[in-house]
Amino acid sequence: MRKVYLDNGSTSFPKAPGTGEAMSDFMTNVGCNVSRGGYQSAYAMGEVVYETRERFAKLFNFPQPGKVVFTPGITYSLNYVIQGLLRPGDHLIISAMEHNAVSRPAYKLKEHGVEVTVCPCDKEGYLDLDAFEKAIKKNTRLAVINHASNVAGTLQDAEAIGRICMHHGVYFALDTAQSAGTVPIDFQKMHLDALCVTGHKGLLGPQGIGALMMTDAFAQELQPVILGGTGSVSHLQTMPDFLPDKFEAGTMNLPGIVGMHKALEFILEKTPEKIGAQELDRAMRFIDGLKEIPQAHVIGPQGREGRTAVVSVDFDEIDNAEMSSILDSEFGIMTRCALHCAPLAHKTLGTFPEGTVRFAFGYWTTEEEVDYALNAIRSVYAE
Ligand SMILES: Cc1ncc(COP(=O)(O)O)c(C=O)c1O
């Protein structure tokens, strides 16, 4: 049976050309650790590591490449930010579209005396900017906002949110899990204090590697959540106070960094604008095709503006989980069903607790694959 991968919201596949090969070459042929070895291959790898930081910085217009922090993924980046900054009595604002990677640490802190406001979003998932500004209080320290929804593709106006945060002196952290690589992101223009990134989705890199970029002021106030060896100032019992070492305890994920090095080269060459536009072409072809299937309802934004290529569908007459399962077993189409780790978003969109079937189109999805998926859905109803 043919296979059609439409689960790029979970992780992109295939990855950027050469990514797997570069990782395999490193694993097979290079023996070294960075900042912990005084020999040539360790120095050479140190250059690859630095170049990867530079590529992240270039992609996001982050002004200090040497201060790009590697993390094991965006869940870690977000936890470093939320748990490392907030103390009892502080106030945190999140949106009603957050992934559990944000809402779970937020709710945990709530049990320890941090105030949490979940700012409402409309039926398509767009943040209510007035309500957001009104939610800011004297003790509001941080706002963490999902840039693009992993459920409905809703894309927030990060620049407008950043302006409000800057005006009120509130730190602003952006979850770019579903936007990095497909939407232009500008650290400075969006007035970000913390940019949280994962490598394995739109950036077409491997799993297990992410990044965190911060302003100096924010990084100074942030306490590291994970402590350990850094290969620097080893005589001290405290973590280094400089970046990136302050937040990079333990051996680096070098295979992941080597993979990211390659994947970022591809993203920088193609550009997020072009990648995102192509993915949106596929998503809109799908959404337009679904208009002729009355039992299929697209959840969230219906048009091309203000969205990414993640499309959630609620099906009539058949359970969503069953539809997802039939698409896989009878047509080889891979989707994801249920809550997508984002119960808050489903509550906002009116699809809690059943969830939706998510079709997440990627850079490699062809028009023909979109038509194949539409025909498969039609056949299910024709049965
Ligand atoms: C919006 C959003 N935030 C955070 C995450 C967590 O990403 P990771 O599993 O790469 O840490 C995801 C993953 O699906 C996501 O979609």
The ligand as a Tripos MOL2 file, in Angstrom:
@<TRIPOS>MOLECULE
LIG
   16    16     1     0     0
SMALL
NO_CHARGES

@<TRIPOS>ATOM
      1 C1          2.6580   24.2760   19.8860 C.3       1 LIG1
      2 C2          3.5870   23.2500   20.4330 C.ar      1 LIG1
      3 N1          4.3490   23.5430   21.5080 N.ar      1 LIG1
      4 C3          5.2040   22.6400   22.0320 C.ar      1 LIG1
      5 C4          5.3440   21.3840   21.4950 C.ar      1 LIG1
      6 C5          6.3270   20.4180   22.0970 C.3       1 LIG1
      7 O1          7.3290   20.1150   21.1700 O.3       1 LIG1
      8 P1          8.4830   19.0470   21.4730 P.3       1 LIG1
      9 O2          7.7630   17.7510   21.6560 O.co2     1 LIG1
     10 O3          9.3340   19.0970   20.2610 O.co2     1 LIG1
     11 O4          9.1990   19.4620   22.6960 O.co2     1 LIG1
     12 C6          4.5890   21.0300   20.3880 C.ar      1 LIG1
     13 C7          4.6910   19.6700   19.8050 C.2       1 LIG1
     14 O5          3.7680   19.1420   19.2360 O.2       1 LIG1
     15 C8          3.6830   21.9870   19.8320 C.ar      1 LIG1
     16 O6          2.9540   21.6960   18.7700 O.3       1 LIG1
@<TRIPOS>BOND
     1     1     2 1
     2     2     3 ar
     3     2    15 ar
     4     3     4 ar
     5     4     5 ar
     6     5     6 1
     7     5    12 ar
     8     6     7 1
     9     7     8 1
    10     8     9 2
    11     8    10 1
    12     8    11 1
    13    12    13 1
    14    12    15 ar
    15    13    14 2
    16    15    16 1
@<TRIPOS>SUBSTRUCTURE
     1 LIG1         1 GROUP 0 **** ****
